[in-house]
């Protein structure tokens, strides 16, 4: 306690020092936030200054529906929380109003927040943490362009099935031609086409289920 504080105490006044109760409350708050935030696959930090109530409500609803948690916290608290988690070097990010979107799905926060930052001028991407490593603004934006797992699954499935589909169509065309010519092997061609289609269905079903 400094001399000025002692003088205030002697005079019956109050000092400016935080009480132990207030410090304990702040420490508990930091510990609870650290527990809530730790373990996410990705964190994206944004400045949301200037958003209208309607824009903010829409943003939060879309994040929530995608399983992304979103919080606005004081920068001093942010620093303590991420120090508690074990991630340092974020001081340049924690300047000005800061919010964080975080999720177990690595691309979801970047996709939604980058889309809003592109369409709403006051909102800006400030950086992020991807798989435990600090990410620049450019890296967050690059992540936002990566297809999600459902899209990737569909694209891979299509690339796998397209040759089989093309082959089935070719066999069908040949079978129809043979039928027009009165050939005796029409049924064999049709049977082959059905087998190919069955294989396509099995492969597609296994891939989608997995």
N, C-alpha and C positions, 0 to 999 in steps of 0.2 A: 504494500500500500504506500503510495507516495505521500509527501508532506501535505499537499493540498487536500488529499482525501482524508488524512488524519485530522486536519483542521475542520473539515466539514463534519466528520464524525463527532468531534468535540463540541461543535456548535449544534449538534442534533440534526444536521442536514444529511442528505443522501449522497452517496458517491455515484459515479457513472460506471463503476465496475459491474459486470453482469453477475448475477447471483449464481450460486451453485445449481439451483433448481433450473434456471434458464439454460445454463451450459449443459446440464444433463439432458434436458429436453431436446436441445439441438443435436447432441451426440446420438440420442435415440433416433431422431428423425433421419440423420445421415445413415445410421446402421440399417434402418428399415428400408430406405431407398436403395441402398447398396444391395440388400438382399433381393429386392424386387427387380432391379435392373441386371444383376449379374447373370451370366450364362446365356445371354441372347446371342444369336448367330450374327446379327448385324444391328448397328445403331446408326441412325442418320440424324445429324444436327441441322436445324433450320432456324432462320429468323422469320417469325410470323408477324412482325410489326406491320400494321396497316391493313391486316385482313378485316373484312367486314364480319359481322356476327353470322350472316348467312354463309359466307365462305368458310369460316371457322367451323360452323356446325356441320356443313357438308363434308369438309375434310376429315373431321373426327369420326363421322359416321362411316365413311369409306375405309378409313384405317381400322376401325373397330370390326367391320365386316370381314376384313382381310386378316384379322387376328394380330394386328399391329397395335401395340400400346403406345400412348402418346402423352407426354408430360411437359409442362412448362415449369422450370425450376430456376431459382436464383443462381447466377454464375458461381458465386462463392460456394453454394451448396453443391452444385454440379462438380466442382473441383474436388471437394472433400469426398463426395460419393465415388467418383472414379479413382481417386487415390486409394480409397478403401477397397475397391474392386481389384486394384493393382494395375491400372492403366494410367500412365502419365504422358505429358507432352501435348495436352489439349488446351493449353492456356490461350493460344491464338484463336481457338474456336469459341471459347467462353468470354467473348466480348460483345456487348450489346445484348438485346433480348434473345434468349436461346430456348428452343424446345427440342425434344428428342423423340423420335419414333423408333421403336425397337421390336424385334420379333425373333422367333426361332426359325422362321423361314427367311433365308438370307437375302432374297431379292425383293420381298414385299415392301419393306419401308422405303427403299430407294425408288421403286417403281411409282408408288403413289405420291410421295413427297416431291420427286423430280417433276412429275407431271404437273402438279399444282404450282411448283416454282416456275415452270416454263410458261404457264398460262396466266399466273397472277403476279404482276410486276413487283409488289412490295415484298413478296416472299422470296427467300434466297436459301440455297443449300450452303451450309457452312463447312461441311466435312462429315466424316463418319468413322466408324470402327467396323471393319469387316473381318470376321473370323479372328478376332483378337488383335488385329493390326490396324493402326491409324490409317485412314484413307483420305485422300485429297478430294476436293470438289469434283474434279474430272473423273476420278476413280468411282465416286458414288454415281455420277451420271452414266458412266460406262456400265456399271452394274445394273442400273435401271433399264438398260436396253437388252439385258440377257433374258431370254424367254423363261417363264416359270416352268415348273416340272410338268404340269398338265400339257402346256403347249409343246414342250420338248418331246413328251411321250407321244403326242399326236403326230408331230413331224417325223419322228423316227419310225413310228408305225406306218405312216404313209410311204416313207422311202423304202421300207421293207416290203410292203404289200404291192406297191405299184407294178413291179415286174411281173408278179403272179397275176395281177388283174389284167395286165396287158396280154399275157399269154392266154388267159381264159377267154378273152375277147377274140383273140386270133383263132383259137380252137373252135369257138362258136361259129365264126365266120366260115371256116373251112367245112364244118359240119353242115351248115346251111347250103353251101355250094354243092357238097356231095349229094345232099338230099335232092337238090334241084336236078342234078345229073342222074338221079336214080341209083346212086351207088349203094352197095350192100354194107358199107362200113359206117353208115350214119350213126347207128346206135353206139358203136365203139367210140366215135369222136365225142358224142354227147356224154357217154359214161366218163371219158377222160376229163372232159370239162367239169363235170360234177365233182370228180375226185380233187381236181385242182382247187375248185371253189371251197370244198370241205377243208382242204389244207390251209387255205387262206383264212377261213373262219377260225380254225383252231389256233393258228399262230397269233392272229389278232386278239383272240380272247385271252390267251396266256399272257400276252404282252400287256394288255390293258389291266388285267387283274393284278399282275405283279407290280 
